[in-house]
């Protein structure tokens, strides 16, 4: 699996609001049994998301919010087949992680 590959959310309890996760972990760490992923959530009607922290990512024509503050490791074996790759939108994802780590 490659960095910025998008997978269906393996969590049945959150899949309705968070249909996908994106791998943000460097390919250099492929030997690890886990992958750091960022949830990709459905936009919620009236809820305003801070764009620096939750950038909009387009996956197969769908606009989703990347939730950098919920990034977490998942076992790699739970991530089956990628449904896409958002490497073209990598700078927004990296900036969101920077916002989590440094507040900017």
N, C-alpha and C positions, 0 to 999 in steps of 0.2 A: 504494500500500500504506500502511496506517495503523500507527501505533505500537501495539504489543502484538498485531499480527496474528501468527498461528501458521502456519508452513509446514512441509511435509515436509522433512526433512533432505536437502539435495542431495548430501551426501557418501556415496557407496556403501560406503566403508570403515568408517563409523561408524554407519550407519543402524540396525543391529540393536540397539545399546544406547542410541542417541540418535535416536529416530524423528522428532523435531521440533525446530525452532528458533523462537524468538520475537523479533520485531523490538523492540528497546528504544530505538532512535534516535528522536529527536524528529521530528515531521512537518515542522518548520521547515527540516530539512536534506534534503528530498526531492530537491533538485537534484543532490546527490552521487550518483556512480555506485555507491556501496556502502551497505550497511545494517549497523549494529552489531546483532548478534544474540546471544542467549544460548541455549545448548543446553538442551533439555529431555530428561532422561535417565530411563530405566526405573529403578525402585527396585531396588537390588541386595540380595538376601537378607540377609546378616549385616552388611553394611556400614552403619554409622551415619553419616549425613550431618549436618553442623552446620546446624541449621535457619536460622540467621541468614544463612549463606552460600549454602545450597542449599534454599530454601523449596519446599514442595510446591505445585505448580500443577496444577489440574484442567483437562484438555483433552478435550472430548467424553466425559466420564465417567471418563477415565483419570488416575490420580494419577502425576505425574512430578516429578522434582527439577529445578529450574532451577539450572544450574551457572554462577553469576555469575563465578567465577574463570576460566572458559573463554570468556567473552564475547569476540567477535572480529568484525571486519568481513567481510562476504561481498559479492561482486558482486550488485547488486540483480537483475540479469537471471537469476540462478540461482533466485530465489524466484518460483515460478510463480503458483499460486493459493492464497490463504489457506484453511486448513481450519477456522479459528476465530479468535477474538479473546479475549484474557484481560485486557482493560482493567479489569475488575472486581477483578482480583488485582494491579493495578499497584503498590500500596504495598509488597507483599512483594518484588517485583522491584527496585524502587528501593532498598529497605532492603538488599537483597543486594548491589547495586552499591556502596552506601555502606560496607558491610562490607569490600568489596575495597579501596576507596579510603582509608578511614580506620581500618579495623580495629574499628569498632563496629557 
